[in-house]
Amino acid sequence: MATNARSIAWGRVALQGLLAGLAGAVLHDAAIWLALVLPSHGSMAAFWSGVAATALGKGAAAGTDAAAVGLAIDLAVSLVWGFAYAYLAATQPALNRRWPISGLAYGLAVYIMMQIVLLVSGNFEYPHTPNDFVAALLAHVVFFGLPVAAVVRALDRSQ
């Protein structure tokens, strides 16, 4: 049974979303670094500059603070996804009861939505190799969705 908006503990949802989004951001970026950036001898600064260029336009990558701006955008997006999952879990208690499956499915949904955003914004690129596709998919599903669900579940007091 769904919870109505008046019975949602918004303070708890905010805390869950904040901590889940932070955990997801750190683990996702660590997975991206290990699986994609490090093998290609790249840098996370270049990755985050690419995030800034995607969100703000190609010229944003040329700025001296592009990596910091990209990191801030990356973190903000992760927090929004974390808050969204915390809200969903507050309104759909079954998500917390089956958090591993919910987290994996949520990570897949996040991956698909982010690809749609890239496509619509004209920034979509096909993965360079099948391994790049698998690494990016796993980064979203296992290292973002699953930790987000785990944190929200761990902070759920209704269990």
N, C-alpha and C positions, 0 to 999 in steps of 0.2 A: 504494500500500500504506500502510495506516495505521501510525503510529508508536505503540509501546506506551508506557505511562506512565513506565516506568523510563528510557527514552532521551530524554525531554523535558528540554531545558536550561531548567529553571525560572527561573533567574536572567535568561536572555535573554528568556524569555516575559514575565517581570515588567517588564523594561525596555521591551520592545516595547509591552506593554499600557499602561504609564504614559505613554510618549511619544506613542503613537497616540491614546490617550484625551484627552490634553491638546490635541494638534493638532486632533482632531475637535471638542472642546468649543469651542475658540477660533474655528475656522472656521464651525462651525454657528451659534454665537451671533452672529458677525459677519454671516452671511447672514440670520439672523432679524432683526437690527437693520436692515440695509439694505432688506430686502424687505417686512417687516411693521411693525416698530416705527416707523421713521423716516417712512414715508409717512402713518402714522396720527397723527403728532405725539405719539407715546408716549415712554416711556423704558424703558431696560433695567431700571432699578430696579423699575418696575411689572411688567415681564415676570417678573423673578426673584421678586418678591413673589407673583405668581400661581403660580409653581413651588412656593413654600413652602406656599401655601394648598392646592394640589392634593395635595401629599405629606402635609401635617400637619393639614389641615382648614381650613375657611374663616376661622376666627379667627386663624390664623397670619399672614395678610396684614395684620392690624391692628397687629402688633408693630413697634417701631421698628427692629428688626434683621431684618425680613422679607426685605429684598432680599439681605442677606448670607447668611441661612439658605438662601434660594432659590438663590443662586449656588453655595453649597457643595453643595446637593443636585444641582443641574445638573452640576456638576463630578464629583461622586461617580458619578452615573449614567453619564456619558460615560466615566469610567475603567473602570467595570464592563464596559461594552460594548467598550472598547478591550482589556481583558484577555481578554474572551471571544473576540474575533477573533484575538488573538495565540495563544491556546490552540488554537483551531480550525486556524489556519495551521500550528502546530507539529505537529498530529496529521494534517492533510490537506495535504501539500505542494503539491498541485495548486492550492490557493488562492493561493499565492505565485507560481506559474508564470503564472497568469492573473489577476493582482491587479486590473487595471481592472474586469473583469467581476465578479470576486468582491467587490470593494468596492462597486460599484453595487448588486449583489444584497443585500449585507449591509446597506447603507443602507436599502434598501427593507424588508428584514426588520425592522430597528430601527424604522422609521416605523410599520409595521403593529403591531408589539408594543407600542409606546408608545401607539398609538390604542386598543388592547385594554385596556391598563392604565387609560387615561382612562375608557373605557367602563365597565369593571368597578367603578372607584372612584366612578362617578357624576359625573365631571368632564368628560366628553366634550361638546364643542360642535361643531356643524357649522361648517365654515369660513364666514366672513361673505360671501366672494365666491369665485368660481372661481379668481381670481388668488391669494387667500390659500391655497387648497388646493395650487395648483401651487408656490407659494413654499415652503410648509412641506415638501412632498414633495421638492423640489429641495434644500432645506437639509439634509435627512436623507440623501438619496441621493448628491448630488454633493459637498456640503460637510461631510458627516460620514463616510459609508461609504467614499468614495473616498480621502480623506486617511488614514483609519485603515489601509486596506489598503496605501497607498503607504508609510507609515511602517514598518509591520510588514515589508513587502518590502525596504525599504531597510536594515533592521537584521537581515535574515536572512543568516546566514553560510553556509548550506548551498547557496547558489547556485553 
